[in-house]
Amino acid sequence: MKTLKTLLFSLLILSSAAFAQNFNQNGYGVNQDLGRNSSPSKPSQQDIDENNSKQLDRFMEQLKKELSLDELQTIAIRNEVITNRKNVEILMKKESSEEEKSKQIKAMMDRTDVTINSYLNKDQKEKYKILTEKMKSGKKIKKGKKEEVKDEIKEDKMTEEKL
């Protein structure tokens, strides 16, 4: 009788282990392999293009709203921005120093601004200038805030070391 109980108990444990293993393999359980050998996957080219398109749409909506662009201006400026982005992507793939790439990108951006200004009337040019200055100063403010936070962290560490 004792051996029968032991046999049944062993059979019960083995069957539950097999069930649990099969349960996880079929996708109904917790995937325990998530943390192992997982590396962040690179976004596909389609995802990148979709993200760029969304950013461009937001940018164009902002320009259209702020500058009161008509449809012809919107289309012309959009095409100019798309061309500029493609040229920047090509430039980034070239084998040259980061400093050289930076200079060339700045030159491209300046040319793009000149071209965009050519599509705008006098009032729109003034608004565009103010808008671009806001965008540039906004980026500088963010960089400045990051540096301030780093300085505060350094000061906190120095204070802790003194204590």
Helices and strands as residue ranges (DSSP letters): H 2-25, H 45-67, H 71-93, H 98-119, H 122-162
